Amino acid sequence: MSDAPFMPKATAVWLVENTTLTFKQIAQFCNLHELEVKGIADGDVARGIKAYNPILAGQLSREEIEECSKDPQKNLNLLKKVDEVEVKERKKPRYTPLSKRQDRPDAILWLCKNASELTDGQISKLVGSTKGTVSLIRKRSYWNFSNLKPRDPVILALCTQEAFQKSLEKAKRRVEREKKAKIREEKKAQAASI
């Protein structure tokens, strides 16, 4: 028998649920007994095991599965052995020192004035604030609005120039898409009225 895929039972669950492969093919590929695979299909074995997609994991190709589905005598071949699942760590909220916290509203005001196409969410991500605060500053109803002075968040070291540029480009693409969608809607409305 060949090397078993990573998480063989979970892989077998996925193959049983999503392919027309024979129990023998699945058993051979996953290094399991054919009766165990039949038990998985019947719901007696591996109950509660979450299916693991071997295509997304790079252990099988869709073409390989299709070929083996057409020919029950053909065996599945493992593309690569995966020993560990990559778990992406969530980004932790960036800590802003107390001395810089009063700079955030100033930076938000600067962004609202100089990069108005940015959404409240994008601004809050850039400077590490909340959407609510951004919204209040944009509406000029922030509790300390009269004392705010617009200051560049890059100079205040609240975000990098690169992060600012990326957000700006993303916002400009969104504005372009919205303009095109509006033009399409107007054309549809004109066509409907004719």
N, C-alpha and C positions, 0 to 999 in steps of 0.2 A: 504493500500500500504506500501511496505517496504521502508527502507532508500534508497534514490536515490544515484547513484554513484557520485563521484566528477566530475564536469563539465558534467551534464547529456546530454545536446544537442550535445556537442563534442563527447561524448561516443556514442550517438545514431547515429551520422554521421558515426563513425567508424564501428558500428555494421551493419548499412545499407549497407555500401560499401564492407565489408569483410566477411559477413556471409549470411546464407540462412534462418535466423530466420524470423518469421512472424512479421508484424508490431505490432500486439497485444503483442507479447513477448517483443519486444524492448520497446514499450510504457510502459508496466508494470514494466520492470526493471529500466527504466530511469525516472519514474514518469512523463511521458508526455502523452498527449492524442494521441490515435491511428491515428487520422487525421493529427496531427503534424508530426508524424513519416512518414506518407505517403507523406506529404509535403516535408520532408527532402529527401526522395527517389526521388521525382519528381524534386527536385532542387528549390522549391519555398520557403522553410523555411530553415533557418540556412545557407544561402548563405554566403560564406566567413569564416565560422567557420572551424577551422582546426580540423581534426579528432583526437580523443584522444583514444589511445589503452588501453582498460581496462585490457588486459592480462598483458602487461608490467607494468601497475600500480598496479598489484596484486589484482584487484577487481573482476576478473573473471578467471576461468581456461579454457584452450582450451577444456578439456574434457567436462566441463559443457556446453559450446557452442555447441559441437558436439552432446551431448545427447539431448539438447533442439531443435537442428535443425532436429533431427530424429523424435521427438515427439512434435508436435505443441501445445499440451495441457499442456506441462511442463513449469513451470516458471523458469527464471534465478534467481539465488541467489547470492547476493553480498557477496564476501569473506571477505572483510574488508572495513571499511569506511575510505576514505582518505580525510583529510580536507585541506591539503596543498601539493603543489608540491615542491619537493626538488630542489632547484636551486643551482647547484655547482658554487661556486665563482671561477672565473679565478685567477690563481696565478699572483700576481703583480710582475713585475720585481724587483729583489732584489737590494736594493740600496747599492752601494759600495762607501765608503768614498773616498775622493780625495787622502788621504794618501796611500790607498791600490790600487788605479787604476794602478799605474806603476808596481804593482806586477803581474797583469794579464798576460802580455806577458811572463814573467819569468815562470809563472805556466803553460802556454800553451806549452812553449818549453819543460818543464819537462815532461808534459803528452805526447807530441809527441815522446820524447825519451824513456820514461819508460813504456808507455802504448800505443804503436803504433797501436794496434788493434782498439782503440776508433775512431769513425768517427769524422769529423770536427764538426758536429751537437752536438754530445755528449760532446765534449770538450767545445764547446761554452756555452752549458747549464751548465756544471759544474762550470766554472769560471765566467760566466756572461759576455761573450764577444760576438763577431759576428763570423759567419762562415768564412767571408772574412779575418778577422784578423788571425784566426787559419790557414786558407789555406796559407796565406802569410808567416807565421812563419814556417809552415811545408815545404814550398818550399824554405825557406831561403831567401825570397825577401822582408821581413818586413823592413820598413825604418830604424829601430834602431836595426837590428839583431845583429850587432857586439857587442853591449853593453848588450845583454841579458845574464842572468845567470839562468840556469835551477833550479827552486826551487819548492818544493812540495806544491801543492795548499791546502792540508789539514793543513800543518804547517802555511801557510800564511792566514788561516781561510777564504779562498775563497769558500771552499766546505767542507762537512763533510766526515769523513772516510766512513760512511755508504753509502752516495750517490756515492762516488768514487767506492766502492766495487760493488754496484748494476750496475753501468755503465760498469764496467770491466767485470762482469759476463755476462751481456747482449751482450757485444761486442764479448766475447769468444764464446757464443752460436751462434752468427751470423757467425763467422769465421768457426765454425764446420759445420753449415748448408751449407755454400758456398763450403767447401771442399767436403762434401758428394754430393752436386749437380754437382760439377766438375767431380767427380769420375763417377757418373751416366751418365753424358754427354759423357765421354771418353768411357765407356762401350757401350753406344748406337752407338757411332761412329765406334768402333771396330766391333760391330755386323753388322752394315750397310755395312762395307767394306768387310765382309766375304762372 
